[in-house]
Amino acid sequence: MASPTVVVVGGGFAGLYAARSLARRGVHVVLIDRLNYHLFQPLLYQVATAALSPGEIAEPLRAILRKYRNVEVLLGEVEHVDVNARTVTLEDGDEVRYDYLVVATGARHSYFAHPEWEPMAPGLKSLADALEMRRRIFLAFELAEREEDPARQQALLTFVVVGGGPTGVELAGAIAEIARHTISQDFRHFDPRQARVILLERGERILEAYPPDLSASAQRALEHIGVEVRTGEGATDIQPDHVTIGDHQLPTYTVLWAAGVASSPLGRQLGVEVDKSGRVPVQPDLSLADHPEVFVAGDLALLRQPNGKPLPGLAPVAIQQGEAAADNVWRSINGEGRRPFHYFDRGSMATIGRAAAVAEIRFLHLHGFIAWLAWLFIHLLYLIGFENRLLVLVQWAASYISYERGARLITGPWQAGWPAAELVGAKGNAKERGQSVGR
Ligand SMILES: Cc1cc2nc3c(=O)[nH]c(=O)nc-3n(C[C@H](O)[C@H](O)[C@H](O)COP(=O)(O)OP(=O)(O)OC[C@H]3O[C@@H](n4cnc5c(N)ncnc54)[C@H](O)[C@@H]3O)c2cc1C
């Protein structure tokens, strides 16, 4: 009998670890991703804030899986899954047949029924998102240098981060450090230290998934580096030149979105009812109730813990589920019974700026420099590729000593796109009217 084909859709944490685990056992694997690289999402904010370059947190899937001759990597977007015919269909109509399927297509950000906010407040999920955030942050400072109107200049120097989870905390901390340290000497017509960085959290405290003492410690660390933390307040409207908080309008050109997650739309094609954020309920062995040959892993899967709460959308959950799904596929191929998935929680951590973090490791609550060292160690450990690890370590060491951020590049035509188009357009009109257009 020909060896079964396992199709893995998604080369993120869950998909890649599933594919690798099956590859080591000699199973024929077809890994399909719409990107040709595996992305280490926990360090995306470092690309968005110019501490790292895209290549340092991404590694080509083909290179990672090069040594496994039994693995095929296909670049393509899966648009349709037919669980009865056991096929997946790519965007150009190509079909791939499977005996077992692992769906691990992750999640994207959601704008809570306000999709119209997306152009004004980009989220952070892909490298393209990170580069767009980087462009907006550094462009705002550049435009402020040329701006003569003090109100507009202050609006350019106001950065609002929506969402006080780990990503929002990391982004706000990094922007404050950029303004207070990295570029503090670089401009002539304003003092970058006067930039306002505001972190909005609708809930009672930032980092709500963490114990209250660590939330408080993170808030103190953020305030220490100049972030205004506003809890119990969310954005009620976002427009190109302001954000509305309650009934107050705050002029700003840079709003960054770090709130809300919606699962990949592919989950809706698997013939089961998904939850309100699009997650697919799975059996304890991570398969679908009516299709034991189909597994779902990572951010897309909905599996409750013994306390009734769903497992969180975290990289370690995705990694462990990818490996567990692969193990259960292997067991089925060999006619063995499957094992239920158990999450081994090694703890979670979030970093605040250059050398502070909070970490919850079982009963241990760490904060400050020691938590940051733990964060650094764990992130390096899981970063795929030896070369990347080395590069990132060198970058971190350099920026730790100097506060420098080597990737402060505004790429693409800066006049096109938000916020430059609007402001430069306004000045262009002024010029036609013969007025001053700036320095
Ligand atoms: C900014 C940010 C910071 C984070 N920080 C942390 C952190 O500090 N610690 C932590 O534990 N977790 C963190 N996370 C969460 C963590 O990254 C996710 O839980 C994890 O990536 C989920 O893995 P996954 O494999 O389910 O999905 P992903 O890693 O998102 O991978 C999904 C893959 O599927 C591919 N794909 C999607 N749709 C299709 C399709 N239709 N066809 C083909 N391919 C498709 C995508 O290209 C992608 O490669 C962070 C996430 C973000 C966005």
The ligand as an SDF file (V2000), in Angstrom:
LIG
                    3D

 53 58  0  0  0  0  0  0  0  0999 V2000
    2.3880   40.5070   17.3050 C   0  0  0  0  0  0  0  0  0  0  0  0
    2.2570   39.1640   17.9800 C   0  0  0  0  0  0  0  0  0  0  0  0
    2.9710   38.9110   19.1320 C   0  0  0  0  0  0  0  0  0  0  0  0
    2.8540   37.6790   19.7750 C   0  0  0  0  0  0  0  0  0  0  0  0
    3.5940   37.4470   20.9000 N   0  0  0  0  0  0  0  0  0  0  0  0
    3.5510   36.2370   21.4800 C   0  0  0  0  0  0  0  0  0  0  0  0
    4.3660   35.9430   22.5940 C   0  0  0  0  0  0  0  0  0  0  0  0
    5.1290   36.7950   23.0670 O   0  0  0  0  0  0  0  0  0  0  0  0
    4.3090   34.7030   23.1240 N   0  0  0  0  0  0  0  0  0  0  0  0
    3.4850   33.7430   22.6190 C   0  0  0  0  0  0  0  0  0  0  0  0
    3.4830   32.6210   23.1090 O   0  0  0  0  0  0  0  0  0  0  0  0
    2.6790   33.9910   21.5680 N   0  0  0  0  0  0  0  0  0  0  0  0
    2.6950   35.2160   20.9900 C   0  0  0  0  0  0  0  0  0  0  0  0
    1.8950   35.4830   19.9050 N   0  0  0  0  0  0  0  0  0  0  0  0
    0.9270   34.4510   19.4700 C   0  0  0  0  0  0  0  0  0  0  0  0
    1.5650   33.4020   18.6000 C   0  0  0  0  0  0  0  0  0  0  0  0
    2.3780   33.9930   17.6150 O   0  0  0  0  0  0  0  0  0  0  0  0
    0.4700   32.5650   17.9860 C   0  0  0  0  0  0  0  0  0  0  0  0
   -0.2380   31.9430   19.0250 O   0  0  0  0  0  0  0  0  0  0  0  0
    1.0320   31.5100   17.0430 C   0  0  0  0  0  0  0  0  0  0  0  0
    1.6810   32.1230   15.9610 O   0  0  0  0  0  0  0  0  0  0  0  0
   -0.0530   30.5940   16.5340 C   0  0  0  0  0  0  0  0  0  0  0  0
    0.5080   29.6460   15.6920 O   0  0  0  0  0  0  0  0  0  0  0  0
   -0.3310   29.0240   14.4900 P   0  0  0  0  0  0  0  0  0  0  0  0
    0.5630   28.0320   13.8480 O   0  0  0  0  0  0  0  0  0  0  0  0
   -1.6420   28.5970   14.9870 O   0  0  0  0  0  0  0  0  0  0  0  0
   -0.6030   30.2260   13.5030 O   0  0  0  0  0  0  0  0  0  0  0  0
    0.4060   31.1780   12.7620 P   0  0  0  0  0  0  0  0  0  0  0  0
    1.7260   31.1950   13.4140 O   0  0  0  0  0  0  0  0  0  0  0  0
   -0.3270   32.4460   12.5670 O   0  0  0  0  0  0  0  0  0  0  0  0
    0.6040   30.4800   11.3450 O   0  0  0  0  0  0  0  0  0  0  0  0
   -0.4230   30.3720   10.4140 C   0  0  0  0  0  0  0  0  0  0  0  0
    0.1960   30.0940    9.0700 C   0  0  0  0  0  0  0  0  0  0  0  0
   -0.8190   29.7520    8.1650 O   0  0  0  0  0  0  0  0  0  0  0  0
   -0.6250   30.4010    6.9350 C   0  0  0  0  0  0  0  0  0  0  0  0
   -1.9430   30.5400    6.2990 N   0  0  0  0  0  0  0  0  0  0  0  0
   -3.0380   31.1830    6.7730 C   0  0  0  0  0  0  0  0  0  0  0  0
   -4.0820   31.0130    5.9450 N   0  0  0  0  0  0  0  0  0  0  0  0
   -3.6470   30.2460    4.9320 C   0  0  0  0  0  0  0  0  0  0  0  0
   -4.2650   29.7040    3.7650 C   0  0  0  0  0  0  0  0  0  0  0  0
   -5.5510   29.9320    3.5010 N   0  0  0  0  0  0  0  0  0  0  0  0
   -3.5280   28.9690    2.9320 N   0  0  0  0  0  0  0  0  0  0  0  0
   -2.2160   28.7300    3.1800 C   0  0  0  0  0  0  0  0  0  0  0  0
   -1.5840   29.1970    4.2680 N   0  0  0  0  0  0  0  0  0  0  0  0
   -2.2960   29.9270    5.1360 C   0  0  0  0  0  0  0  0  0  0  0  0
    0.0010   31.7290    7.3170 C   0  0  0  0  0  0  0  0  0  0  0  0
    0.7250   32.2930    6.2440 O   0  0  0  0  0  0  0  0  0  0  0  0
    0.9070   31.3000    8.4770 C   0  0  0  0  0  0  0  0  0  0  0  0
    2.1870   30.9290    8.0330 O   0  0  0  0  0  0  0  0  0  0  0  0
    1.9830   36.6990   19.2490 C   0  0  0  0  0  0  0  0  0  0  0  0
    1.2610   36.9540   18.0860 C   0  0  0  0  0  0  0  0  0  0  0  0
    1.3930   38.1840   17.4540 C   0  0  0  0  0  0  0  0  0  0  0  0
    0.6150   38.4520   16.1990 C   0  0  0  0  0  0  0  0  0  0  0  0
  1  2  1  0
  2  3  1  0
  2 52  2  0
  3  4  2  0
  4  5  1  0
  4 50  1  0
  5  6  2  0
  6  7  1  0
  6 13  1  0
  7  8  2  0
  7  9  1  0
  9 10  1  0
 10 11  2  0
 10 12  1  0
 12 13  2  0
 13 14  1  0
 14 15  1  0
 14 50  1  0
 15 16  1  0
 16 17  1  0
 16 18  1  0
 18 19  1  0
 18 20  1  0
 20 21  1  0
 20 22  1  0
 22 23  1  0
 23 24  1  0
 24 25  2  0
 24 26  1  0
 24 27  1  0
 27 28  1  0
 28 29  2  0
 28 30  1  0
 28 31  1  0
 31 32  1  0
 32 33  1  0
 33 34  1  0
 33 48  1  0
 34 35  1  0
 35 36  1  0
 35 46  1  0
 36 37  1  0
 36 45  1  0
 37 38  2  0
 38 39  1  0
 39 40  1  0
 39 45  2  0
 40 41  1  0
 40 42  2  0
 42 43  1  0
 43 44  2  0
 44 45  1  0
 46 47  1  0
 46 48  1  0
 48 49  1  0
 50 51  2  0
 51 52  1  0
 52 53  1  0
M  END
$$$$
